[in-house]
Amino acid sequence: MSSFKLCGFDIGLDKRFFLIAGPCVIESEQSALDIAGELKAITSSLGIPFIYKSSFDKANRSSGSSFRGLGMEKGLEILAKVKREIGVPVLT
């Protein structure tokens, strides 16, 4: 398998382990910041590279009435704030 870069990290089977983690969907700005901060603290203490991931819209719910997220505009604003304030790369 060839390697590639993702958020500045080298990715591949022969590359160092890294973690992509976060809640399935962004529920609030504060929860996103809190979770990202805790994950950064844990991964930093263990020396594990970390990328925060959370979705702004989860259309693949089993019920049409399930919470899908805060929407694209608000969700992307929150992800930008996580990146800026917590100092971690983000994915959605």
N, C-alpha and C positions, 0 to 999 in steps of 0.2 A: 504494500500500500504506500502510495506517495504521501508526503505530508503537505500541509497547507497552513496558512495563518488565519486565526480568528481572534479579533479584538487584540491583536498584538502577540498572541500566544502561538507557538508552533504546535500543530495538531498532527498526530499520527500514532500508529501502534508502537513505534519505537521512541516516542516522545514522553516527556514527563506528564504524570497525572495532573489534571486540573478539574475543577468543579464548576458546573453550570447548575445553579439552583435558585429557587425563589418560589413564591406562591403561584399556583396555577393561573390565577387571574388577579389583577390589581383590584383590591376592595376599597382602599382609601390611600390618600397620600401618606398619612402618618404610619399606617401599617407597612407600606412599601419601604419607607425610610427606616423604620424600626427593624424589619426583617433583614434588609440589606446591611444595616449596621451590625447586627448580630452575626450574620454570616461572614461579613468581612473580618470581624474580630476573631471568630473561630478559625477561619481559614488562614488568616495572617499568623495566628499563634502556632499553627501547625505547618506553616511554610507551603501552603497549597494555593496555587493560583486560582482565582475565583472570578466568574462572570455571573452577574445577576440577570435572571430571566423571569419575566412575568408577562402575561398577555393582557392587552387592553380590551379584547373582545373574544370570548370563548363561544363560538357558534355551535360547537359539537356537544351540546348538553342533551341529556336524555329526556328532558322536559322542556317544552317551549316556554314555560313560565319561570325557568331557573334563571338566576342572576348570571348575566353574560359579561359584565364588566362596566367600566365607566365610559366607554366609548373611545374612539381613536384620538380625538383632540386632547381630552383631559388625560387619557392614559399616556400619551407621548410626552405631555408636559411633566407628568409625574416621573416617568423614566429619565427625562433630562435632568430633573432635580436630583434623583438618586445618583446619577452619574456625577453631577456637579458637587453635591454636598457630601456624599459618602466616598466618592473617589474610586468607583469601580466601573468597569465596562458593563454595558447592558445589552441584552437581546430581547426580542419579543417574538 
